[in-house]
Amino acid sequence: MEKLELVFIPAPLMGHVGQAIALANLLIKHFEHLTITVIIVELPINPVATEFTSFLSSTISNERLNFIRFPSLPLESFTGYKYPGELRDLVLARQKPLLRDILASRLADPNPTYRLAACVVSMLCTSVMDVINEFSLPTYVFFASNAAFLGTNLYFQALQEYHGQVVHEVLSSGTELAIPSYANPVLPSLLPFVITDEYSWWTRSLPYIKRYREAKGIIVNTFSELEQHALLSYDDKTPPVYAVGPIIKPEPPAENLEILEWLNDQPKSSVILLCFGSRGWLKAEQVREIAFAVERSGYRFIWALRCPPADGLKGFPGEYKDFGEVLPDGFLERTADRGKVVGWVPQQAVLSKAAIGGFVTHCGWNSVQESLWYGVPMATWPLYAEQRLDAFQLVKEFGLAVEITLDFNEANENQKLILAEDIENGIRQVMDSNNKIRSKVSETKNKIRMTLEDGGSSLASLRRLVDDFSS
């Protein structure tokens, strides 16, 4: 069989890089004729992702998985951006010449051991397809979110491009939307900012999505048993879609062993985990409402609590020097025997522990799949991006989570507080041993673990994808 090389270009975000490397590992594990080169681009404002990718690239040992790290660019050399996504686009534009040189050098070799067959680019990096097209190489988009959100993107692009409807006139009506990739009508308030904000739609989202249509295929981190409806909903202008999930991102070895040791001593399903992802943060007033709810619930808990970024929506959250500055007076002392407040948790290591009985989550797709993989019921608290749609899907369509809130938006200055009473109610529901959601999550855990085994739907989809690489 001909030996092939793939070049991966993941977005410079922790979840996206982790998923891309996990997919690369999966491919070289199952297909010995493949080698993969991963291009690592750094986002100057995201030190957590930089540390994470440095760890992965330095510890993975496989002669068929290689990394090329583009030089770091100083933050002060970029101006005029409002949001991290705009900075990411500026960084990628600056790095295009380096990508061009790499592809040219590969294709200039008259007798390569591995033939450069295709590039796999992140859903957020499709701007680099300009460079890839110069070499007439096929491009596949790796969509790190779920199949329903892919359908959301394609639906609005089709309205705009094929049916002559102005997206923001459609959204301004405020009426529920019949998006084909969801079985139930969707409220516009659940859509992400990059669709609802007119400037972001025209300058970022629409150009990305148009490139999805131009790709030779779209790789989605999901599995057909979970999202069959969405995967069957795409129009005839959509490239082949390959559902190859769950792609669970690698995790560095746990440094905070005290938490894991503490969990080993707790009763089964007795601890609630509260964790809001690498970009998750909440205002002080909201933190206090959570604290009141956690304390009144009486449950054991682990709470990953991070402080707001110093530069607002442009930045990433940091660590509190003293949790007492934001938590109610005496909270840490009163709950010391049944809970832990930390800045960062090894999420997978924690979710894998039998003591974890529920997960208050921001509904990022990585966290959702990790929770399902370990069979932990969820309580939804989305913060940004497509997480409100994920929460809607989990609660209204899959029945795999209880609702604390579906439409929380950390970027909304007028966002109402979620009151302690409602948070406590959500915690009690998700921790209830008789809640029917618990049995549904257990069933899904069994399904998700079979998808990448022999005979599984995702492994079959992966094989079709590799056949397409060779064609």
C-alpha positions as CSV (number, residue, x, y, z in Angstrom):
1,M,0.0,0.0,0.0
2,E,1.3,3.5,-0.9
3,K,2.7,5.4,2.1
4,L,0.9,8.7,2.6
5,E,1.6,11.9,4.7
6,L,-1.1,14.1,6.1
7,V,-0.5,17.6,7.4
8,F,-2.7,18.7,10.3
9,I,-3.3,22.4,11.1
10,P,-5.2,22.7,14.3
11,A,-6.5,25.9,15.8
12,P,-4.2,27.3,18.6
13,L,-6.7,26.4,21.4
14,M,-6.3,23.7,24.0
15,G,-9.4,21.7,23.0
16,H,-8.7,21.9,19.3
17,V,-5.1,21.0,19.5
18,G,-5.8,18.1,21.8
19,Q,-8.5,16.7,19.6
20,A,-6.3,17.0,16.5
21,I,-3.4,15.1,18.1
22,A,-5.8,12.5,19.4
23,L,-7.2,12.0,15.9
24,A,-3.6,11.8,14.5
25,N,-2.8,9.1,17.1
26,L,-5.9,7.2,16.2
27,L,-5.1,7.2,12.5
28,I,-1.5,6.1,12.8
29,K,-2.6,3.4,15.3
30,H,-5.0,1.8,12.8
31,F,-3.3,2.6,9.5
32,E,0.4,1.7,9.2
33,H,0.8,3.4,5.8
34,L,0.1,6.9,7.2
35,T,2.5,9.5,8.7
36,I,1.2,12.8,10.1
37,T,2.8,16.1,10.6
38,V,1.1,18.5,13.0
39,I,1.7,22.2,12.6
40,I,1.7,23.9,16.0
41,V,0.7,27.6,16.0
42,E,0.6,29.6,19.2
43,L,-1.9,32.2,20.3
44,P,0.1,34.9,22.2
45,I,-2.7,35.4,24.8
46,N,-3.2,31.7,25.6
47,P,-0.3,30.4,27.8
48,V,-2.4,27.3,29.0
49,A,-2.7,26.1,25.4
50,T,1.0,26.7,24.7
51,E,2.0,24.7,27.8
52,F,-0.4,21.9,26.8
53,T,0.9,21.6,23.3
54,S,4.5,21.8,24.5
55,F,3.8,18.9,26.8
56,L,2.1,16.8,24.0
57,S,4.7,17.4,21.4
58,S,7.6,16.6,23.8
59,T,6.1,13.4,25.3
60,I,4.5,11.7,22.3
61,S,7.0,9.2,20.8
62,N,6.1,7.8,17.4
63,E,8.2,8.0,14.3
64,R,5.0,8.5,12.2
65,L,3.7,11.5,14.2
66,N,5.8,14.6,13.9
67,F,5.4,18.2,15.1
68,I,6.5,21.5,13.5
69,R,6.3,24.4,15.8
70,F,5.9,27.8,14.2
71,P,7.8,30.7,15.9
72,S,6.0,32.5,18.7
73,L,4.8,36.0,17.6
74,P,4.8,38.9,20.2
75,L,1.4,40.0,21.2
76,E,2.4,43.7,20.8
77,S,2.8,43.2,17.1
78,F,-1.0,42.7,16.7
79,T,-3.5,45.5,17.0
80,G,-7.1,46.3,16.2
81,Y,-8.7,43.0,17.3
82,K,-11.6,42.8,19.7
83,Y,-11.8,39.1,20.4
84,P,-9.5,36.1,20.6
85,G,-10.9,34.7,17.4
86,E,-9.9,37.8,15.5
87,L,-6.4,37.6,16.9
88,R,-6.2,33.9,15.9
89,D,-7.0,34.9,12.3
90,L,-4.3,37.6,12.3
91,V,-1.7,35.1,13.6
92,L,-2.6,32.5,10.9
93,A,-2.3,35.2,8.2
94,R,1.1,36.0,9.5
95,Q,2.2,32.4,9.4
96,K,1.0,31.5,5.9
97,P,4.5,31.9,4.3
98,L,5.9,29.3,6.6
99,L,3.1,26.9,5.7
100,R,3.7,27.5,2.0
101,D,7.4,26.7,2.5
102,I,6.6,23.4,4.3
103,L,4.2,22.2,1.6
104,A,6.5,23.3,-1.2
105,S,9.5,21.4,0.3
106,R,7.4,18.2,0.7
107,L,6.2,18.3,-2.9
108,A,9.7,19.2,-4.3
109,D,11.1,15.8,-3.1
110,P,11.2,13.6,-6.3
111,N,11.3,10.3,-4.3
112,P,9.4,10.8,-1.0
113,T,9.1,8.0,1.4
114,Y,5.6,9.2,2.1
115,R,3.5,11.1,-0.5
116,L,1.9,14.2,0.7
117,A,-1.8,13.3,0.2
118,A,-3.9,15.9,2.0
119,C,-4.1,18.6,4.6
120,V,-6.5,18.5,7.6
121,V,-7.4,22.0,8.9
122,S,-9.3,23.1,11.9
123,M,-12.8,24.4,11.5
124,L,-11.3,27.7,12.7
125,C,-8.3,27.7,10.3
126,T,-9.9,27.5,6.9
127,S,-8.3,30.7,5.9
128,V,-5.1,28.7,5.2
129,M,-6.9,26.8,2.4
130,D,-5.7,29.6,0.1
131,V,-2.1,28.3,0.5
132,I,-3.1,24.6,0.3
133,N,-5.0,25.3,-2.9
134,E,-1.9,26.8,-4.5
135,F,-0.5,23.2,-4.5
136,S,-3.7,21.5,-5.7
137,L,-3.8,19.5,-2.5
138,P,-7.1,18.2,-1.1
139,T,-8.3,19.8,2.2
140,Y,-10.4,18.1,4.8
141,V,-11.9,20.2,7.6
142,F,-11.7,18.8,11.1
143,F,-14.9,20.0,12.9
144,A,-14.2,19.8,16.6
145,S,-17.7,20.5,17.6
146,N,-20.7,18.3,17.0
147,A,-22.7,17.4,14.0
148,A,-25.7,19.5,14.9
149,F,-23.6,22.6,15.2
150,L,-22.0,21.8,11.8
151,G,-25.6,21.7,10.5
152,T,-26.3,25.1,12.1
153,N,-23.4,26.7,10.2
154,L,-24.4,25.1,6.9
155,Y,-28.1,26.1,7.4
156,F,-27.4,29.8,7.9
157,Q,-24.8,29.9,5.1
158,A,-27.4,28.2,2.8
159,L,-30.0,30.8,3.8
160,Q,-27.6,33.6,2.9
161,E,-25.9,32.2,-0.2
162,Y,-28.5,30.0,-1.9
163,H,-31.9,31.3,-0.8
164,G,-31.3,35.0,-0.7
165,Q,-32.3,35.5,2.9
166,V,-30.4,38.0,5.1
167,V,-29.5,36.0,8.2
168,H,-29.8,38.9,10.6
169,E,-33.3,39.8,9.3
170,V,-34.3,36.2,10.0
171,L,-32.8,36.3,13.5
172,S,-34.3,39.7,14.4
173,S,-37.8,38.2,14.3
174,G,-37.0,36.4,17.6
175,T,-39.2,33.4,16.5
176,E,-38.0,29.8,16.9
177,L,-36.0,28.4,14.1
178,A,-36.4,25.1,12.3
179,I,-32.7,24.2,11.9
180,P,-32.7,20.8,10.1
181,S,-29.9,19.4,12.3
182,Y,-32.1,19.7,15.4
183,A,-35.3,17.7,16.0
184,N,-36.8,20.6,17.9
185,P,-37.2,24.3,17.1
186,V,-34.3,26.4,18.4
187,L,-34.6,29.9,20.0
188,P,-32.3,32.5,18.4
189,S,-31.0,33.4,21.9
190,L,-29.2,30.0,22.0
191,L,-27.1,30.8,18.9
192,P,-23.4,31.7,19.3
193,F,-22.2,35.3,19.0
194,V,-20.3,34.6,15.8
195,I,-23.6,34.0,14.1
196,T,-25.8,36.6,15.9
197,D,-23.3,39.4,15.7
198,E,-23.6,40.8,12.2
199,Y,-19.9,42.0,12.0
200,S,-18.6,38.6,13.1
201,W,-21.0,36.7,10.8
202,W,-19.7,38.6,7.7
203,T,-16.0,38.8,8.6
204,R,-15.5,35.4,10.3
205,S,-18.2,32.8,10.3
206,L,-19.5,33.1,6.7
207,P,-16.0,32.9,5.2
208,Y,-15.2,29.8,7.4
209,I,-18.4,28.0,6.4
210,K,-18.0,28.7,2.7
211,R,-14.7,26.9,2.9
212,Y,-16.4,23.9,4.6
213,R,-18.4,23.5,1.4
214,E,-15.2,23.6,-0.7
215,A,-13.4,20.9,1.3
216,K,-13.1,17.3,0.0
217,G,-14.6,16.1,3.3
218,I,-15.6,17.1,6.8
219,I,-14.4,15.1,9.8
220,V,-16.7,15.5,12.8
221,N,-15.9,14.5,16.4
222,T,-19.2,12.7,17.1
223,F,-20.7,9.2,16.6
224,S,-23.8,8.2,14.7
225,E,-25.5,6.5,17.6
226,L,-25.7,9.9,19.3
227,E,-26.3,12.3,16.4
228,Q,-28.0,10.2,13.7
229,H,-30.6,12.9,13.1
230,A,-28.0,15.6,12.6
231,L,-25.8,13.5,10.4
232,L,-28.7,12.8,8.1
233,S,-29.8,16.4,7.9
234,Y,-27.2,18.0,5.5
235,D,-28.1,19.3,2.1
236,D,-26.7,18.0,-1.2
237,K,-24.1,20.8,-1.4
238,T,-22.3,19.4,1.7
239,P,-19.1,17.4,1.2
240,P,-18.9,13.8,2.6
241,V,-19.1,13.9,6.4
242,Y,-17.1,11.4,8.5
243,A,-18.3,10.9,12.1
244,V,-15.2,9.4,13.8
245,G,-15.7,10.2,17.5
246,P,-15.4,10.2,20.3
247,I,-12.0,11.8,19.9
248,I,-11.0,12.4,23.6
249,K,-8.1,14.8,23.9
250,P,-5.0,13.6,25.7
251,E,-4.4,14.9,29.2
252,P,-1.1,15.6,31.0
253,P,-0.4,13.5,34.1
254,A,-2.4,14.9,37.1
255,E,-0.2,17.2,39.2
256,N,-2.8,17.7,42.0
257,L,-2.7,14.2,43.3
258,E,-4.3,15.3,46.6
259,I,-7.6,15.8,44.8
260,L,-7.5,12.3,43.3
261,E,-6.4,10.7,46.6
262,W,-9.3,12.6,48.3
263,L,-11.7,11.2,45.7
264,N,-10.5,7.7,46.4
265,D,-11.8,8.0,50.0
266,Q,-15.3,9.3,49.1
267,P,-18.4,7.1,48.6
268,K,-19.5,6.2,45.1
269,S,-21.4,8.9,43.2
270,S,-21.2,11.3,46.2
271,V,-19.2,14.2,44.7
272,I,-20.4,16.9,42.3
273,L,-17.7,18.3,40.0
274,L,-18.1,22.0,38.9
275,C,-15.8,22.9,36.1
276,F,-16.2,25.5,33.3
277,G,-13.4,24.7,30.9
278,S,-10.1,26.4,30.0
279,R,-11.8,29.7,29.1
280,G,-14.6,29.6,31.7
281,W,-15.0,32.3,34.3
282,L,-17.8,34.0,36.2
283,K,-18.3,37.3,37.9
284,A,-17.9,37.6,41.6
285,E,-21.6,38.0,42.2
286,Q,-22.3,34.7,40.3
287,V,-19.5,32.9,42.1
288,R,-21.2,33.7,45.5
289,E,-24.5,32.3,44.3
290,I,-22.8,29.1,43.3
291,A,-21.1,28.9,46.7
292,F,-24.5,29.4,48.5
293,A,-26.0,26.6,46.4
294,V,-23.1,24.2,46.9
295,E,-23.1,24.7,50.7
296,R,-26.9,24.4,51.1
297,S,-27.0,21.3,48.9
298,G,-24.9,19.4,51.4
299,Y,-23.1,17.4,48.7
300,R,-19.4,16.7,48.6
301,F,-17.8,18.8,45.8
302,I,-14.8,19.7,43.7
303,W,-15.0,23.2,42.2
304,A,-12.6,24.5,39.6
305,L,-12.7,28.3,40.1
306,R,-10.8,30.7,37.9
307,C,-10.8,34.5,37.9
308,P,-11.9,36.8,35.0
309,P,-9.2,37.8,32.5
310,A,-7.5,41.0,33.2
311,D,-8.2,42.3,29.7
312,G,-11.8,41.3,29.5
313,L,-13.2,39.4,26.5
314,K,-9.8,39.7,24.7
315,G,-8.1,37.4,27.2
316,F,-8.2,34.1,29.1
317,P,-9.0,33.5,32.7
318,G,-6.3,33.3,35.4
319,E,-5.9,31.9,38.9
320,Y,-7.0,33.4,42.1
321,K,-4.2,34.1,44.6
322,D,-6.8,33.7,47.4
323,F,-10.2,32.2,46.9
324,G,-11.4,34.0,50.0
325,E,-11.4,37.2,48.0
326,V,-14.4,36.0,46.0
327,L,-16.1,33.4,48.1
328,P,-18.5,34.2,50.9
329,D,-17.0,34.7,54.3
330,G,-16.3,31.4,56.0
331,F,-17.3,29.3,53.1
332,L,-14.0,27.5,52.8
333,E,-13.9,26.8,56.5
334,R,-17.5,25.5,56.7
335,T,-17.0,23.2,53.7
336,A,-13.4,22.1,54.3
337,D,-14.4,18.5,55.4
338,R,-16.5,17.9,52.3
339,G,-15.2,19.9,49.4
340,K,-12.2,21.3,47.5
341,V,-11.9,24.6,45.7
342,V,-9.1,24.6,43.2
343,G,-7.9,26.6,40.2
344,W,-7.4,23.8,37.7
345,V,-8.4,20.2,37.7
346,P,-7.2,17.2,35.7
347,Q,-10.8,16.8,34.4
348,Q,-10.6,13.3,32.9
349,A,-8.8,11.9,35.9
350,V,-11.5,13.4,38.1
351,L,-14.4,12.2,36.0
352,S,-12.9,8.7,35.9
353,K,-13.3,8.3,39.7
354,A,-16.2,6.3,41.0
355,A,-16.9,9.0,43.6
356,I,-18.0,11.5,40.9
357,G,-21.8,11.5,40.7
358,G,-22.5,14.6,38.6
359,F,-20.9,17.3,36.6
360,V,-21.9,21.0,36.4
361,T,-20.4,21.8,33.0
362,H,-20.1,24.6,30.5
363,C,-21.1,22.1,27.8
364,G,-18.0,22.4,25.7
365,W,-17.9,19.5,23.3
366,N,-14.7,18.0,24.8
367,S,-16.2,18.1,28.3
368,V,-19.5,16.6,27.0
369,Q,-17.8,13.6,25.4
370,E,-15.5,13.1,28.4
371,S,-18.5,13.1,30.7
372,L,-20.3,10.5,28.5
373,W,-17.2,8.4,28.2
374,Y,-17.0,8.1,32.0
375,G,-20.8,7.8,32.4
376,V,-21.2,11.0,34.5
377,P,-24.6,12.8,34.3
378,M,-24.4,16.5,33.5
379,A,-26.1,19.7,34.7
380,T,-25.8,22.4,32.0
381,W,-24.3,25.9,32.4
382,P,-23.1,27.1,29.0
383,L,-21.0,30.2,28.9
384,Y,-20.0,31.1,25.3
385,A,-19.7,30.0,21.6
386,E,-21.9,27.1,20.7
387,Q,-22.3,25.8,24.2
388,R,-25.9,27.0,24.6
389,L,-26.8,24.8,21.6
390,D,-24.9,21.9,23.1
391,A,-26.8,22.4,26.4
392,F,-30.1,22.5,24.5
393,Q,-29.3,19.3,22.7
394,L,-28.3,17.5,25.8
395,V,-31.4,18.5,27.7
396,K,-34.1,18.7,25.1
397,E,-33.0,16.2,22.5
398,F,-30.9,13.6,24.2
399,G,-32.2,13.6,27.8
400,L,-28.6,13.2,29.0
401,A,-28.4,16.3,31.3
402,V,-30.5,18.4,33.7
403,E,-30.9,22.1,33.1
404,I,-29.5,24.7,35.4
405,T,-29.5,27.2,32.5
406,L,-29.5,27.0,28.7
407,D,-29.0,30.6,27.7
408,F,-26.3,32.0,30.0
409,N,-23.8,34.2,28.2
410,E,-20.7,35.4,30.0
411,A,-20.1,38.1,27.4
412,N,-23.6,39.7,28.0
413,E,-23.1,42.7,30.4
414,N,-26.8,42.5,31.3
415,Q,-26.7,38.7,32.0
416,K,-29.0,38.0,34.9
417,L,-27.6,36.0,37.8
418,I,-28.5,32.4,38.1
419,L,-29.8,32.3,41.7
420,A,-28.6,29.9,44.3
421,E,-32.0,28.3,44.6
422,D,-31.9,27.3,40.9
423,I,-28.3,26.1,41.1
424,E,-29.0,24.0,44.2
425,N,-32.1,22.5,42.5
426,G,-29.9,21.5,39.5
427,I,-27.3,19.9,41.7
428,R,-29.9,17.9,43.6
429,Q,-31.4,16.7,40.4
430,V,-28.2,15.6,38.7
431,M,-27.1,13.9,41.9
432,D,-30.4,12.1,42.5
433,S,-29.6,8.3,42.2
434,N,-33.2,7.7,40.9
435,N,-33.0,10.3,38.1
436,K,-33.7,8.6,34.8
437,I,-31.0,10.6,33.2
438,R,-28.4,8.5,35.1
439,S,-29.5,5.3,33.4
440,K,-29.5,7.0,29.9
441,V,-26.0,8.3,30.5
442,S,-24.9,4.8,31.5
443,E,-26.4,3.3,28.3
444,T,-24.6,6.0,26.2
445,K,-21.3,5.2,27.9
446,N,-21.6,1.6,26.7
447,K,-22.4,2.8,23.2
448,I,-19.6,5.4,23.0
449,R,-17.0,2.9,24.0
450,M,-17.9,0.6,21.2
451,T,-17.8,3.0,18.3
452,L,-14.0,2.8,17.7
453,E,-13.8,-1.0,18.3
454,D,-14.0,-3.5,15.4
455,G,-17.5,-3.3,14.0
456,G,-18.1,0.1,15.5
457,S,-19.6,2.9,13.4
458,S,-16.8,5.4,13.9
459,L,-14.0,3.0,13.0
460,A,-15.9,2.2,9.8
461,S,-16.2,5.9,9.1
462,L,-12.5,6.3,9.7
463,R,-11.7,3.6,7.2
464,R,-13.8,5.3,4.6
465,L,-12.0,8.5,5.3
466,V,-8.6,6.9,4.8
467,D,-9.7,5.3,1.6
468,D,-10.6,8.8,0.4
469,F,-7.2,10.1,1.4
470,S,-5.7,7.5,-1.0
471,S,-8.0,8.2,-3.9
